[in-house]
Amino acid sequence: MKIEFLENIKKNDPSAKNYLEIILCYPGVHAIAIHRFSNFLARKKIPVLPRFIAHFNRIITGIEIHPLAKIGKNCFIDHGFGVVIGETSVIGDNVVIYQGVTLGGRSLVKAKRHPTIGNNVIIGAGAKILGPITIGDFSKIGPGAIIIKDLENNSVMVANTAKEIKKIQEVIEYQI
């Protein structure tokens, strides 16, 4: 594991205390390490084993990465539970992905159907980036955003925020 990778995590996660904690306790680190092995096997055209390893990866980390997805250096998946990265996804260098993100397809064609993410992109919790689109370098995707079209470099996309529709006048007590 390279120091540059660990430094990128410390830069992007203020709760990261030291390298040992990152290596032992960060499921995103484990998921990417396991993915790199399954990706190596998949590129060698070894049948079934890469998918089995990816399945095991999902069970132990809660992060689903297809063995043929391409992930650049220093990618950091923070709080990764629920992250899904599809088969033809390409992720650039120094990308930060938060929990619940989907890099998914919008069709069943056997061609490029998942997004390409540029370098130095931040993808907020619960964002959905769908289809064979490109997200430009240095872009920021806000939590809950749904992106289905290309974004130029340095784009910032956010979802609509919740709006108050009613004030509750009485206190409601719940019992279990």
N, CA and C atoms as an extended XYZ file, in Angstrom:
528
Properties=species:S:1:pos:R:3:atomname:S:1:resname:S:1:resid:I:1 pbc="F F F"
N         0.861       -1.179        0.000 N   MET     1
C         0.000        0.000        0.000 CA  MET     1
C         0.905        1.239        0.000 C   MET     1
N         0.670        2.133       -0.913 N   LYS     2
C         1.546        3.289       -1.067 CA  LYS     2
C         1.201        4.388       -0.066 C   LYS     2
N         2.232        5.092        0.373 N   ILE     3
C         2.060        6.207        1.313 CA  ILE     3
C         1.186        7.296        0.696 C   ILE     3
N         1.345        7.534       -0.603 N   GLU     4
C         0.544        8.553       -1.303 CA  GLU     4
C        -0.955        8.264       -1.144 C   GLU     4
N        -1.338        6.995       -1.244 N   PHE     5
C        -2.728        6.573       -1.083 CA  PHE     5
C        -3.207        6.876        0.337 C   PHE     5
N        -2.400        6.516        1.320 N   LEU     6
C        -2.774        6.756        2.719 CA  LEU     6
C        -2.826        8.252        3.030 C   LEU     6
N        -1.916        9.016        2.473 N   GLU     7
C        -1.926       10.470        2.673 CA  GLU     7
C        -3.187       11.097        2.086 C   GLU     7
N        -3.619       10.599        0.933 N   ASN     8
C        -4.841       11.104        0.316 CA  ASN     8
C        -6.039       10.858        1.230 C   ASN     8
N        -6.075        9.713        1.879 N   ILE     9
C        -7.164        9.421        2.812 CA  ILE     9
C        -7.103       10.365        4.006 C   ILE     9
N        -5.914       10.551        4.574 N   LYS    10
C        -5.795       11.475        5.722 CA  LYS    10
C        -6.216       12.886        5.336 C   LYS    10
N        -5.910       13.291        4.108 N   LYS    11
C        -6.289       14.626        3.637 CA  LYS    11
C        -7.805       14.764        3.523 C   LYS    11
N        -8.473       13.684        3.126 N   ASN    12
C        -9.909       13.735        2.867 CA  ASN    12
C       -10.786       13.250        4.016 C   ASN    12
N       -10.192       12.760        5.087 N   ASP    13
C       -10.979       12.294        6.230 CA  ASP    13
C       -10.358       12.807        7.522 C   ASP    13
N       -10.957       13.851        8.108 N   PRO    14
C       -10.387       14.428        9.326 CA  PRO    14
C       -10.369       13.467       10.513 C   PRO    14
N       -11.135       12.383       10.460 N   SER    15
C       -11.124       11.442       11.581 CA  SER    15
C       -10.035       10.380       11.448 C   SER    15
N        -9.316       10.354       10.335 N   ALA    16
C        -8.239        9.379       10.153 CA  ALA    16
C        -7.062        9.759       11.048 C   ALA    16
N        -6.781        8.909       12.013 N   LYS    17
C        -5.732        9.222       12.997 CA  LYS    17
C        -4.335        8.847       12.515 C   LYS    17
N        -4.200        7.663       11.927 N   ASN    18
C        -2.876        7.201       11.515 CA  ASN    18
C        -3.024        6.121       10.440 C   ASN    18
N        -1.903        5.750        9.846 N   TYR    19
C        -1.923        4.782        8.751 CA  TYR    19
C        -2.447        3.424        9.198 C   TYR    19
N        -2.061        2.984       10.378 N   LEU    20
C        -2.497        1.672       10.850 CA  LEU    20
C        -4.018        1.613       10.961 C   LEU    20
N        -4.612        2.660       11.512 N   GLU    21
C        -6.070        2.707       11.621 CA  GLU    21
C        -6.720        2.646       10.231 C   GLU    21
N        -6.165        3.376        9.283 N   ILE    22
C        -6.710        3.386        7.920 CA  ILE    22
C        -6.637        1.986        7.310 C   ILE    22
N        -5.494        1.341        7.441 N   ILE    23
C        -5.302        0.017        6.845 CA  ILE    23
C        -6.215       -1.024        7.489 C   ILE    23
N        -6.385       -0.958        8.798 N   LEU    24
C        -7.155       -1.982        9.505 CA  LEU    24
C        -8.659       -1.730        9.543 C   LEU    24
N        -9.075       -0.471        9.535 N   CYS    25
C       -10.465       -0.142        9.880 CA  CYS    25
C       -11.284        0.533        8.786 C   CYS    25
N       -10.764        0.711        7.611 N   TYR    26
C       -11.491        1.422        6.564 CA  TYR    26
C       -11.971        0.442        5.497 C   TYR    26
N       -13.289        0.156        5.455 N   PRO    27
C       -13.785       -0.812        4.473 CA  PRO    27
C       -13.540       -0.389        3.024 C   PRO    27
N       -13.500        0.905        2.750 N   GLY    28
C       -13.212        1.360        1.395 CA  GLY    28
C       -11.816        0.970        0.947 C   GLY    28
N       -10.870        1.000        1.881 N   VAL    29
C        -9.499        0.574        1.582 CA  VAL    29
C        -9.490       -0.921        1.269 C   VAL    29
N       -10.185       -1.692        2.101 N   HIS    30
C       -10.248       -3.140        1.879 CA  HIS    30
C       -10.909       -3.446        0.536 C   HIS    30
N       -12.019       -2.751        0.248 N   ALA    31
C       -12.761       -3.013       -0.989 CA  ALA    31
C       -11.901       -2.753       -2.222 C   ALA    31
N       -11.150       -1.663       -2.205 N   ILE    32
C       -10.317       -1.347       -3.373 CA  ILE    32
C        -9.162       -2.334       -3.492 C   ILE    32
N        -8.559       -2.727       -2.368 N   ALA    33
C        -7.464       -3.706       -2.416 CA  ALA    33
C        -7.955       -5.040       -2.980 C   ALA    33
N        -9.096       -5.504       -2.493 N   ILE    34
C        -9.660       -6.760       -2.994 CA  ILE    34
C       -10.044       -6.608       -4.469 C   ILE    34
N       -10.607       -5.447       -4.820 N   HIS    35
C       -10.981       -5.215       -6.221 CA  HIS    35
C        -9.763       -5.286       -7.137 C   HIS    35
N        -8.662       -4.720       -6.719 N   ARG    36
C        -7.473       -4.721       -7.586 CA  ARG    36
C        -7.057       -6.163       -7.914 C   ARG    36
N        -7.192       -7.057       -6.944 N   PHE    37
C        -6.873       -8.466       -7.191 CA  PHE    37
C        -7.896       -9.094       -8.146 C   PHE    37
N        -9.182       -8.878       -7.898 N   SER    38
C       -10.203       -9.461       -8.784 CA  SER    38
C       -10.104       -8.870      -10.191 C   SER    38
N        -9.756       -7.588      -10.290 N   ASN    39
C        -9.583       -6.941      -11.592 CA  ASN    39
C        -8.409       -7.556      -12.357 C   ASN    39
N        -7.318       -7.820      -11.641 N   PHE    40
C        -6.157       -8.471      -12.254 CA  PHE    40
C        -6.558       -9.819      -12.853 C   PHE    40
N        -7.287      -10.613      -12.073 N   LEU    41
C        -7.722      -11.931      -12.545 CA  LEU    41
C        -8.695      -11.806      -13.719 C   LEU    41
N        -9.605      -10.844      -13.647 N   ALA    42
C       -10.582      -10.648      -14.725 CA  ALA    42
C        -9.888      -10.258      -16.029 C   ALA    42
N        -8.877       -9.397      -15.917 N   ARG    43
C        -8.151       -8.989      -17.126 CA  ARG    43
C        -7.356      -10.144      -17.732 C   ARG    43
N        -7.015      -11.143      -16.906 N   LYS    44
C        -6.330      -12.353      -17.390 CA  LYS    44
C        -7.328      -13.376      -17.936 C   LYS    44
N        -8.619      -12.997      -17.939 N   LYS    45
C        -9.700      -13.839      -18.472 CA  LYS    45
C        -9.870      -15.146      -17.691 C   LYS    45
N        -9.567      -15.116      -16.408 N   ILE    46
C        -9.807      -16.276      -15.545 CA  ILE    46
C       -11.307      -16.323      -15.246 C   ILE    46
N       -11.961      -17.446      -15.532 N   PRO    47
C       -13.418      -17.495      -15.348 CA  PRO    47
C       -13.838      -17.624      -13.883 C   PRO    47
N       -14.969      -17.084      -13.553 N   VAL    48
C       -15.714      -17.217      -12.295 CA  VAL    48
C       -15.002      -16.632      -11.073 C   VAL    48
N       -13.732      -16.935      -10.875 N   LEU    49
C       -13.030      -16.508       -9.661 CA  LEU    49
C       -13.095      -14.998       -9.420 C   LEU    49
N       -12.884      -14.152      -10.429 N   PRO    50
C       -12.988      -12.706      -10.165 CA  PRO    50
C       -14.368      -12.300       -9.644 C   PRO    50
N       -15.429      -12.879      -10.198 N   ARG    51
C       -16.787      -12.565       -9.733 CA  ARG    51
C       -17.005      -13.075       -8.315 C   ARG    51
N       -16.461      -14.245       -8.002 N   PHE    52
C       -16.589      -14.782       -6.650 CA  PHE    52
C       -15.870      -13.875       -5.654 C   PHE    52
N       -14.691      -13.412       -6.014 N   ILE    53
C       -13.941      -12.506       -5.134 CA  ILE    53
C       -14.704      -11.199       -4.956 C   ILE    53
N       -15.286      -10.675       -6.030 N   ALA    54
C       -16.088       -9.449       -5.930 CA  ALA    54
C       -17.305       -9.671       -5.034 C   ALA    54
N       -17.909      -10.842       -5.130 N   HIS    55
C       -19.048      -11.188       -4.271 CA  HIS    55
C       -18.607      -11.213       -2.803 C   HIS    55
N       -17.493      -11.840       -2.528 N   PHE    56
C       -16.919      -11.875       -1.176 CA  PHE    56
C       -16.622      -10.454       -0.692 C   PHE    56
N       -16.085       -9.643       -1.580 N   ASN    57
C       -15.782       -8.244       -1.265 CA  ASN    57
C       -17.046       -7.521       -0.798 C   ASN    57
N       -18.145       -7.711       -1.523 N   ARG    58
C       -19.412       -7.067       -1.161 CA  ARG    58
C       -19.906       -7.553        0.199 C   ARG    58
N       -19.766       -8.835        0.458 N   ILE    59
C       -20.228       -9.385        1.735 CA  ILE    59
C       -19.454       -8.784        2.901 C   ILE    59
N       -18.138       -8.667        2.771 N   ILE    60
C       -17.355       -8.204        3.927 CA  ILE    60
C       -17.266       -6.684        4.048 C   ILE    60
N       -17.469       -5.961        2.945 N   THR    61
C       -17.323       -4.496        3.021 CA  THR    61
C       -18.619       -3.735        2.786 C   THR    61
N       -19.607       -4.363        2.171 N   GLY    62
C       -20.833       -3.650        1.805 CA  GLY    62
C       -20.670       -2.795        0.564 C   GLY    62
N       -19.565       -2.989       -0.139 N   ILE    63
C       -19.245       -2.215       -1.339 CA  ILE    63
C       -19.193       -3.178       -2.525 C   ILE    63
N       -19.958       -2.874       -3.574 N   GLU    64
C       -20.020       -3.760       -4.735 CA  GLU    64
C       -19.268       -3.130       -5.900 C   GLU    64
N       -18.186       -3.789       -6.300 N   ILE    65
C       -17.378       -3.310       -7.424 CA  ILE    65
C       -17.234       -4.460       -8.413 C   ILE    65
N       -17.698       -4.249       -9.637 N   HIS    66
C       -17.554       -5.287      -10.659 CA  HIS    66
C       -16.069       -5.486      -10.947 C   HIS    66
N       -15.629       -6.737      -11.142 N   PRO    67
C       -14.204       -6.990      -11.376 CA  PRO    67
C       -13.608       -6.254      -12.569 C   PRO    67
N       -14.412       -5.917      -13.579 N   LEU    68
C       -13.865       -5.232      -14.750 CA  LEU    68
C       -13.909       -3.709      -14.651 C   LEU    68
N       -14.466       -3.174      -13.578 N   ALA    69
C       -14.432       -1.715      -13.383 CA  ALA    69
C       -12.976       -1.277      -13.251 C   ALA    69
N       -12.676       -0.094      -13.798 N   LYS    70
C       -11.307        0.434      -13.745 CA  LYS    70
C       -11.260        1.562      -12.726 C   LYS    70
N       -10.359        1.436      -11.757 N   ILE    71
C       -10.247        2.428      -10.685 CA  ILE    71
C        -8.825        2.965      -10.668 C   ILE    71
N        -8.689        4.290      -10.782 N   GLY    72
C        -7.386        4.940      -10.796 CA  GLY    72
C        -6.716        4.940       -9.433 C   GLY    72
N        -5.547        5.552       -9.393 N   LYS    73
C        -4.786        5.560       -8.138 CA  LYS    73
C        -5.407        6.532       -7.126 C   LYS    73
N        -5.200        6.228       -5.878 N   ASN    74
C        -5.618        7.066       -4.743 CA  ASN    74
C        -7.123        7.296       -4.661 C   ASN    74
N        -7.916        6.397       -5.207 N   CYS    75
C        -9.369        6.499       -5.046 CA  CYS    75
C        -9.699        6.170       -3.593 C   CYS    75
N       -10.562        6.978       -2.984 N   PHE    76
C       -10.932        6.794       -1.582 CA  PHE    76
C       -12.439        6.649       -1.478 C   PHE    76
N       -12.887        5.492       -1.007 N   ILE    77
C       -14.305        5.264       -0.742 CA  ILE    77
C       -14.493        5.416        0.761 C   ILE    77
N       -15.154        6.494        1.172 N   ASP    78
C       -15.340        6.793        2.597 CA  ASP    78
C       -16.731        6.359        3.035 C   ASP    78
N       -16.833        5.720        4.181 N   HIS    79
C       -18.126        5.212        4.694 CA  HIS    79
C       -18.818        4.402        3.613 C   HIS    79
N       -18.118        3.532        2.948 N   GLY    80
C       -18.522        2.965        1.674 CA  GLY    80
C       -19.775        2.151        1.565 C   GLY    80
N       -20.447        1.853        2.665 N   PHE    81
C       -21.590        0.939        2.581 CA  PHE    81
C       -22.585        1.387        1.514 C   PHE    81
N       -22.991        0.453        0.678 N   GLY    82
C       -23.987        0.738       -0.349 CA  GLY    82
C       -23.439        1.300       -1.642 C   GLY    82
N       -22.130        1.436       -1.759 N   VAL    83
C       -21.540        1.906       -3.020 CA  VAL    83
C       -21.631        0.781       -4.051 C   VAL    83
N       -22.035        1.132       -5.277 N   VAL    84
C       -22.098        0.182       -6.389 CA  VAL    84
C       -21.343        0.791       -7.566 C   VAL    84
N       -20.384        0.036       -8.089 N   ILE    85
C       -19.580        0.481       -9.228 CA  ILE    85
C       -19.713       -0.575      -10.319 C   ILE    85
N       -20.351       -0.194      -11.432 N   GLY    86
C       -20.681       -1.131      -12.500 CA  GLY    86
C       -19.507       -1.545      -13.366 C   GLY    86
N       -19.754       -2.570      -14.157 N   GLU    87
C       -18.744       -3.255      -14.959 CA  GLU    87
C       -17.909       -2.347      -15.856 C   GLU    87
N       -18.522       -1.417      -16.564 N   THR    88
C       -17.770       -0.597      -17.519 CA  THR    88
C       -17.437        0.786      -16.959 C   THR    88
N       -17.553        0.928      -15.643 N   SER    89
C       -17.175        2.198      -15.003 CA  SER    89
C       -15.670        2.399      -15.096 C   SER    89
N       -15.287        3.657      -15.259 N   VAL    90
C       -13.879        4.045      -15.221 CA  VAL    90
C       -13.788        5.203      -14.241 C   VAL    90
N       -12.912        5.069      -13.249 N   ILE    91
C       -12.745        6.095      -12.221 CA  ILE    91
C       -11.313        6.601      -12.296 C   ILE    91
N       -11.152        7.918      -12.380 N   GLY    92
C        -9.831        8.527      -12.483 CA  GLY    92
C        -9.061        8.505      -11.172 C   GLY    92
N        -7.987        9.271      -11.139 N   ASP    93
C        -7.118        9.348       -9.963 CA  ASP    93
C        -7.672       10.342       -8.941 C   ASP    93
N        -7.382       10.081       -7.672 N   ASN    94
C        -7.700       10.993       -6.562 CA  ASN    94
C        -9.193       11.300       -6.445 C   ASN    94
N       -10.020       10.311       -6.716 N   VAL    95
C       -11.472       10.474       -6.614 CA  VAL    95
C       -11.914       10.081       -5.207 C   VAL    95
N       -12.851       10.846       -4.644 N   VAL    96
C       -13.436       10.529       -3.339 CA  VAL    96
C       -14.901       10.174       -3.563 C   VAL    96
N       -15.297        9.017       -3.048 N   ILE    97
C       -16.664        8.515       -3.197 CA  ILE    97
C       -17.223        8.258       -1.802 C   ILE    97
N       -18.391        8.831       -1.520 N   TYR    98
C       -19.026        8.617       -0.218 CA  TYR    98
C       -20.081        7.517       -0.300 C   TYR    98
N       -20.628        7.164        0.847 N   GLN    99
C       -21.558        6.038        0.968 CA  GLN    99
C       -22.782        6.180        0.073 C   GLN    99
N       -23.274        5.032       -0.356 N   GLY   100
C       -24.519        5.000       -1.112 CA  GLY   100
C       -24.438        5.478       -2.547 C   GLY   100
N       -23.247        5.696       -3.061 N   VAL   101
C       -23.092        6.170       -4.446 CA  VAL   101
C       -23.287        5.002       -5.412 C   VAL   101
N       -23.958        5.273       -6.528 N   THR   102
C       -24.098        4.287       -7.599 CA  THR   102
C       -23.498        4.846       -8.878 C   THR   102
N       -22.576        4.097       -9.452 N   LEU   103
C       -22.079        4.357      -10.800 CA  LEU   103
C       -22.685        3.244      -11.641 C   LEU   103
N       -23.868        3.504      -12.181 N   GLY   104
C       -24.666        2.451      -12.785 CA  GLY   104
C       -24.978        2.667      -14.248 C   GLY   104
N       -25.587        1.660      -14.821 N   GLY   105
C       -26.001        1.713      -16.214 CA  GLY   105
C       -27.461        2.113      -16.343 C   GLY   105
N       -27.839        2.445      -17.574 N   ARG   106
C       -29.241        2.758      -17.881 CA  ARG   106
C       -29.768        1.864      -18.987 C   ARG   106
N       -29.010        0.856      -19.360 N   SER   107
C       -29.457       -0.059      -20.409 CA  SER   107
C       -28.818       -1.419      -20.169 C   SER   107
N       -29.237       -2.382      -20.964 N   LEU   108
C       -28.697       -3.732      -20.858 CA  LEU   108
C       -27.761       -4.072      -22.013 C   LEU   108
N       -27.364       -3.070      -22.792 N   VAL   109
C       -26.475       -3.328      -23.929 CA  VAL   109
C       -25.137       -3.868      -23.435 C   VAL   109
N       -24.529       -4.706      -24.248 N   LYS   110
C       -23.221       -5.257      -23.895 CA  LYS   110
C       -22.137       -4.374      -24.496 C   LYS   110
N       -22.096       -3.145      -24.024 N   ALA   111
C       -21.121       -2.154      -24.475 CA  ALA   111
C       -20.876       -1.220      -23.296 C   ALA   111
N       -20.173       -0.141      -23.527 N   LYS   112
C       -19.946        0.846      -22.469 CA  LYS   112
C       -21.304        1.370      -22.011 C   LYS   112
N       -21.643        1.143      -20.736 N   ARG   113
C       -22.952        1.562      -20.238 CA  ARG   113
C       -22.888        2.216      -18.863 C   ARG   113
N       -21.687        2.377      -18.338 N   HIS   114
C       -21.498        2.992      -17.024 CA  HIS   114
C       -20.644        4.257      -17.172 C   HIS   114
N       -20.635        5.098      -16.142 N   PRO   115
C       -19.937        6.382      -16.260 CA  PRO   115
C       -18.412        6.286      -16.251 C   PRO   115
N       -17.827        7.351      -16.779 N   THR   116
C       -16.394        7.593      -16.668 CA  THR   116
C       -16.233        8.824      -15.790 C   THR   116
N       -15.488        8.675      -14.712 N   ILE   117
C       -15.285        9.743      -13.734 CA  ILE   117
C       -13.870       10.275      -13.915 C   ILE   117
N       -13.733       11.582      -14.079 N   GLY   118
C       -12.424       12.198      -14.271 CA  GLY   118
C       -11.571       12.169      -13.011 C   GLY   118
N       -10.461       12.858      -13.061 N   ASN   119
C        -9.542       12.946      -11.924 CA  ASN   119
C       -10.001       14.004      -10.926 C   ASN   119
N        -9.690       13.773       -9.645 N   ASN   120
C        -9.937       14.756       -8.579 CA  ASN   120
C       -11.412       15.138       -8.454 C   ASN   120
N       -12.278       14.150       -8.587 N   VAL   121
C       -13.722       14.353       -8.474 CA  VAL   121
C       -14.165       13.932       -7.079 C   VAL   121
N       -15.137       14.634       -6.513 N   ILE   122
C       -15.752       14.259       -5.242 CA  ILE   122
C       -17.213       13.932       -5.522 C   ILE   122
N       -17.646       12.754       -5.064 N   ILE   123
C       -19.024       12.306       -5.285 CA  ILE   123
C       -19.686       12.126       -3.927 C   ILE   123
N       -20.683       12.961       -3.635 N   GLY   124
C       -21.340       12.983       -2.336 CA  GLY   124
C       -22.239       11.786       -2.082 C   GLY   124
N       -22.571       11.597       -0.813 N   ALA   125
C       -23.369       10.458       -0.357 CA  ALA   125
C       -24.673       10.336       -1.137 C   ALA   125
N       -24.965        9.118       -1.561 N   GLY   126
C       -26.237        8.843       -2.214 CA  GLY   126
C       -26.367        9.331       -3.639 C   GLY   126
N       -25.318        9.896       -4.204 N   ALA   127
C       -25.395       10.366       -5.592 CA  ALA   127
C       -25.519        9.172       -6.534 C   ALA   127
N       -26.228        9.373       -7.625 N   LYS   128
C       -26.404        8.347       -8.650 CA  LYS   128
C       -25.916        8.925       -9.966 C   LYS   128
N       -24.915        8.303      -10.545 N   ILE   129
C       -24.375        8.726      -11.833 CA  ILE   129
C       -24.628        7.559      -12.778 C   ILE   129
N       -25.483        7.794      -13.773 N   LEU   130
C       -26.031        6.686      -14.550 CA  LEU   130
C       -25.801        6.851      -16.043 C   LEU   130
N       -25.395        5.761      -16.662 N   GLY   131
C       -25.231        5.741      -18.103 CA  GLY   131
C       -23.797        5.966      -18.534 C   GLY   131
N       -23.542        5.859      -19.841 N   PRO   132
C       -22.191        6.009      -20.378 CA  PRO   132
C       -21.821        7.486      -20.540 C   PRO   132
N       -21.793        8.181      -19.429 N   ILE   133
C       -21.515        9.619      -19.441 CA  ILE   133
C       -20.136        9.875      -18.854 C   ILE   133
N       -19.658       11.105      -19.014 N   THR   134
C       -18.347       11.493      -18.499 CA  THR   134
C       -18.504       12.639      -17.521 C   THR   134
N       -17.867       12.500      -16.374 N   ILE   135
C       -17.810       13.556      -15.367 CA  ILE   135
C       -16.413       14.153      -15.453 C   ILE   135
N       -16.327       15.443      -15.749 N   GLY   136
C       -15.041       16.102      -15.955 CA  GLY   136
C       -14.189       16.195      -14.703 C   GLY   136
N       -12.900       16.404      -14.913 N   ASP   137
C       -11.940       16.552      -13.817 CA  ASP   137
C       -12.357       17.677      -12.869 C   ASP   137
N       -12.014       17.513      -11.609 N   PHE   138
C       -12.227       18.515      -10.551 CA  PHE   138
C       -13.704       18.867      -10.337 C   PHE   138
N       -14.590       17.973      -10.728 N   SER   139
C       -16.018       18.226      -10.511 CA  SER   139
C       -16.428       17.775       -9.119 C   SER   139
N       -17.533       18.329       -8.638 N   LYS   140
C       -18.095       17.960       -7.344 CA  LYS   140
C       -19.570       17.626       -7.552 C   LYS   140
N       -19.957       16.453       -7.077 N   ILE   141
C       -21.339       15.998       -7.166 CA  ILE   141
C       -21.888       15.990       -5.743 C   ILE   141
N       -22.936       16.750       -5.502 N   GLY   142
C       -23.504       16.850       -4.164 CA  GLY   142
C       -24.273       15.603       -3.757 C   GLY   142
N       -24.538       15.470       -2.448 N   PRO   143
C       -25.301       14.326       -1.944 CA  PRO   143
C       -26.668       14.230       -2.615 C   PRO   143
N       -27.038       13.017       -2.978 N   GLY   144
C       -28.362       12.772       -3.536 CA  GLY   144
C       -28.565       13.210       -4.973 C   GLY   144
N       -27.553       13.764       -5.602 N   ALA   145
C       -27.705       14.216       -6.995 CA  ALA   145
C       -27.860       13.012       -7.925 C   ALA   145
N       -28.659       13.186       -8.953 N   ILE   146
C       -28.817       12.169       -9.992 CA  ILE   146
C       -28.304       12.786      -11.287 C   ILE   146
N       -27.249       12.190      -11.824 N   ILE   147
C       -26.580       12.745      -13.001 CA  ILE   147
C       -26.751       11.763      -14.160 C   ILE   147
N       -27.307       12.263      -15.279 N   ILE   148
C       -27.508       11.407      -16.454 CA  ILE   148
C       -26.979       12.063      -17.732 C   ILE   148
N       -26.173       13.125      -17.572 N   LYS   149
C       -25.579       13.766      -18.750 CA  LYS   149
C       -24.137       14.132      -18.430 C   LYS   149
N       -23.349       14.315      -19.481 N   ASP   150
C       -21.940       14.664      -19.311 CA  ASP   150
C       -21.790       15.962      -18.532 C   ASP   150
N       -20.711       16.037      -17.751 N   LEU   151
C       -20.357       17.271      -17.051 CA  LEU   151
C       -18.965       17.693      -17.484 C   LEU   151
N       -18.805       18.979      -17.735 N   GLU   152
C       -17.494       19.512      -18.091 CA  GLU   152
C       -16.594       19.531      -16.859 C   GLU   152
N       -15.308       19.767      -17.078 N   ASN   153
C       -14.373       19.940      -15.963 CA  ASN   153
C       -14.869       21.041      -15.032 C   ASN   153
N       -14.575       20.902      -13.752 N   ASN   154
C       -14.878       21.915      -12.731 CA  ASN   154
C       -16.376       22.168      -12.537 C   ASN   154
N       -17.207       21.181      -12.847 N   SER   155
C       -18.652       21.336      -12.646 CA  SER   155
C       -19.017       21.058      -11.191 C   SER   155
N       -20.070       21.705      -10.727 N   VAL   156
C       -20.635       21.434       -9.403 CA  VAL   156
C       -22.114       21.151       -9.607 C   VAL   156
N       -22.558       19.974       -9.178 N   MET   157
C       -23.959       19.573       -9.337 CA  MET   157
C       -24.526       19.227       -7.969 C   MET   157
N       -25.705       19.744       -7.673 N   VAL   158
C       -26.359       19.436       -6.399 CA  VAL   158
C       -27.804       19.029       -6.653 C   VAL   158
N       -28.348       18.273       -5.711 N   ALA   159
C       -29.757       17.871       -5.785 CA  ALA   159
C       -30.605       18.956       -5.157 C   ALA   159
N       -31.900       18.920       -5.449 N   ASN   160
C       -32.820       19.814       -4.750 CA  ASN   160
C       -32.812       19.464       -3.270 C   ASN   160
N       -32.793       20.472       -2.430 N   THR   161
C       -32.847       20.202       -0.997 CA  THR   161
C       -34.294       20.033       -0.568 C   THR   161
N       -34.481       19.327        0.522 N   ALA   162
C       -35.832       19.112        1.042 CA  ALA   162
C       -36.441       20.449        1.440 C   ALA   162
N       -37.757       20.565        1.291 N   LYS   163
C       -38.421       21.794        1.711 CA  LYS   163
C       -39.490       21.445        2.736 C   LYS   163
N       -39.687       22.343        3.648 N   GLU   164
C       -40.689       22.129        4.683 CA  GLU   164
C       -42.076       22.304        4.074 C   GLU   164
N       -42.948       21.331        4.320 N   ILE   165
C       -44.304       21.432        3.778 CA  ILE   165
C       -45.347       21.598        4.878 C   ILE   165
N       -44.936       21.367        6.114 N   LYS   166
C       -45.907       21.455        7.194 CA  LYS   166
C       -45.171       21.530        8.523 C   LYS   166
N       -45.721       22.279        9.458 N   LYS   167
C       -45.217       22.292       10.834 CA  LYS   167
C       -46.154       21.433       11.670 C   LYS   167
N       -45.601       20.590       12.473 N   ILE   168
C       -46.408       19.757       13.358 CA  ILE   168
C       -46.695       20.551       14.622 C   ILE   168
N       -47.949       20.675       14.938 N   GLN   169
C       -48.367       21.505       16.075 CA  GLN   169
C       -48.335       20.753       17.398 C   GLN   169
N       -48.530       19.473       17.345 N   GLU   170
C       -48.582       18.718       18.596 CA  GLU   170
C       -47.375       17.804       18.690 C   GLU   170
N       -46.984       17.491       19.917 N   VAL   171
C       -45.882       16.573       20.141 CA  VAL   171
C       -46.431       15.155       20.020 C   VAL   171
N       -45.783       14.370       19.217 N   ILE   172
C       -46.203       12.987       19.030 CA  ILE   172
C       -45.213       12.093       19.756 C   ILE   172
N       -45.709       11.285       20.667 N   GLU   173
C       -44.854       10.348       21.386 CA  GLU   173
C       -44.996        8.968       20.760 C   GLU   173
N       -43.875        8.324       20.598 N   TYR   174
C       -43.877        6.984       20.030 CA  TYR   174
C       -43.492        5.995       21.107 C   TYR   174
N       -44.115        4.861       21.092 N   GLN   175
C       -43.756        3.782       22.001 CA  GLN   175
C       -43.475        2.538       21.180 C   GLN   175
N       -42.515        1.812       21.655 N   ILE   176
C       -42.173        0.558       20.968 CA  ILE   176
C       -42.546       -0.602       21.870 C   ILE   176
